[in-house]
Amino acid sequence: MTDLTDLGVAAIRDGVASGEFTAVEVAEAFNANVAAAQDALNAFIVATPEKAIEAAQAIDAKRAKGEALGKMGGVPIGMKDLFATRGVQTTAASHMLEGFVPEYESTVSQKLWDAGCGMLGKLNLDQFAMGSSNETSYFGNVINPWKRNDGGNASLAPGGSSGGSSAAVSARLCPAATGTDTGGSIRQPAAFTGITGIKPTYGRCSRWGIVAFASSLDQAGPMARDVTDCAIMLETMAGFDPKDSTSLDRPVPEWEANLSGDLKGKKVGIPREYRMDGMNADIAKSWDDGIAWLKDAGAEVIDISLPHTKYALPAYYIVAPAEASSNLARYDGVRYGLRDLPDGAGLQDMYAATRAAGFGPEVKRRILIGTYVLSAGFYDAYYTQAQKVRTLIARDFQNAFTQVDVILAPTAPSAAFGLGDKSDDPLAMYLNDVFAVPASLAGLPAMSVPAGLDSAGLPLGLQIIGNMFDEQGVLNAGLAIEQRAGFAAKPERWW
């Protein structure tokens, strides 16, 4: 029999339903992989093997009675440690929330449990989702399971902030995982580890019960082996939630049933502003390959302009830290989380000591930037201007979508880089989000699909950006690329 941990969401769901294997067998196989890889990859902050087995037993019992198993019955998943999980520590990879055990379940995780999923554990991430390499976690770096084939044995970044999710799916520790994307935190790690991930339209998945970073940008989404698995999981995660004021009150489409790699009659836009001077040759080639694949699928390719693209990154790094400084004000040592109370300290001293001890350097940097741009005298010069630029970027996309159905671009400007390569230079790290941020600012659905390997044998991703609410168009274009790229590579097991 095929190793159960080589199976994806659809294969596990269908295999459990048909009786080819039991949900418990699946859970046990993945639990074993999680335990074997933890010391080497550090993908999980907390493993919950008992939760996976408990959910699997419930599914097997339902099958024995002939009851419906749910959309993802028998599929064990990893949960990014930004989602509140009742009775299981939720930390956002921070010291500030270390030991915090919620009494409630996030809307997205509850939907997944209701659909028959089990939880393998809580996945590591950049602290408060702030980072592009998973190096800011209080619980240590996640290690990318991929290695360069040029003889170098350096540990590589799995991307961020959803680095634990990307590493775990790529290394076969789970068939799928939740991620969140504020400025590329699903798409960039997916590209770095040779998996698929989609950020849906802003508001498609509820933010209730997810630790907030930047409320007007944060969006949950699935990370899995392929486009079909992402479609299945997104259908499960999405839906209106009255507890989230930004939730979309729209029916959830049947994305899985409507998947098609036939793009006849579709138009694909290629934004000229994304072709940058000195672009990595492997990235440029994969982009050209993607254009050829979409043409082969029947699409017409059109050059388009997104003129305000060059302002996206600076606007993002004003808007996101501003919202973060506001959201993170709640961590004051009074209500929950860490409390650092020096001898003889007053209230202000406790605030200062708690926040100094609880937040890491990158989180502090973003709080300081955000507080600065929101302060009297600078608000109009920075924050107001950034919001105006954001409107122009969204308008660029809307103009483009009068000509095309989807847009194709690289996901990231390079393959996975070495841990430590960019951590001393915040600007170099921020530039890693250059292709991902514009779609986030506009609230558009966008996904990364594996497009092949670079000259060092590392995976590269291609990004498809769709119009508002058109996840189906994004998934279909992703499927067309997936079918033609034939990406079957996986990291060689060294852990």
RADA-V781796 format. One record per backbone hydrogen bond with DSSP energy under -1.0 kcal/mol. NH is the residue of the N-H (numbers start at 1). CO is the residue of the C=O. Records with the same first field share a line. If there is no record, write none. Layout:
NH: CO  CO
//
This chain:
6: 3
7: 4
12: 8
13: 9
14: 10
15: 11
16: 12
17: 13
18: 14
20: 15
26: 22
27: 23
28: 24
29: 25
30: 26
31: 27
32: 28
33: 29
34: 30
35: 31
36: 32
37: 33
38: 34
41: 37
42: 38
45: 122
46: 122
48: 120
52: 48
53: 49
54: 50
55: 51
56: 52
57: 53
58: 54
59: 55
60: 56
61: 57
62: 58
63: 59
64: 60
65: 61
66: 63
67: 62
72: 115
73: 70
74: 116
75: 72
77: 118
78: 176
79: 121
81: 123
82: 80
83: 80
84: 209
87: 102
88: 85
90: 100
92: 81
94: 91
96: 358
100: 97
106: 84
107: 208
110: 106
111: 107
112: 108
113: 109
114: 110
115: 111
116: 113
117: 112
118: 75
120: 77
122: 46
123: 79
124: 43
126: 161
128: 92
129: 126
130: 127
138: 93
140: 137
143: 41
144: 156
149: 456
157: 417
162: 185
163: 161
164: 124
166: 162
167: 163
168: 164
169: 165
170: 166
171: 167
172: 169
173: 168
174: 168
177: 223
178: 78
179: 221
181: 219
188: 184
190: 186
191: 187
192: 188
195: 190
196: 224
197: 448
198: 222
199: 446
202: 443
204: 201
210: 207
211: 82
217: 214
218: 214
221: 179
223: 177
224: 196
230: 226
231: 227
232: 228
233: 229
234: 230
235: 231
236: 232
237: 233
238: 234
239: 204
244: 241
247: 244
248: 203
250: 248
255: 253
258: 254
259: 256
263: 297
266: 263
268: 300
269: 406
270: 302
272: 304
274: 271
275: 272
276: 274
279: 276
284: 280
285: 281
286: 282
287: 283
288: 284
289: 285
290: 286
291: 287
292: 288
293: 289
294: 290
295: 291
296: 292
297: 293
298: 295
299: 294
300: 266
302: 268
304: 270
309: 306
311: 308
312: 309
315: 311
316: 312
317: 313
318: 315
319: 315
320: 316
322: 318
323: 319
324: 320
325: 321
326: 322
327: 323
328: 324
330: 327
331: 328
332: 330
338: 96
345: 342
350: 346
351: 347
352: 348
353: 349
354: 350
355: 351
356: 352
357: 353
358: 354
359: 355
364: 360
365: 361
366: 362
367: 363
368: 364
369: 365
370: 366
371: 367
372: 368
373: 369
374: 370
375: 372
378: 375
379: 375
382: 378
384: 379
386: 382
387: 383
388: 384
389: 385
390: 386
391: 387
392: 388
393: 389
394: 390
395: 391
396: 392
397: 393
398: 394
399: 395
400: 396
401: 397
402: 399
403: 400
404: 400
405: 267
406: 267
407: 465
408: 269
409: 463
411: 461
419: 155
421: 418
425: 422
429: 425
430: 426
431: 427
432: 429
433: 430
434: 431
437: 433
440: 436
441: 437
442: 438
443: 440
444: 439
446: 199
447: 464
448: 197
449: 462
451: 460
454: 458
457: 454
460: 452
462: 449
463: 409
464: 447
465: 407
466: 445
470: 467
474: 470
475: 471
476: 472
477: 473
478: 474
479: 475
480: 476
481: 477
482: 478
483: 479
484: 480
485: 481
486: 482
//
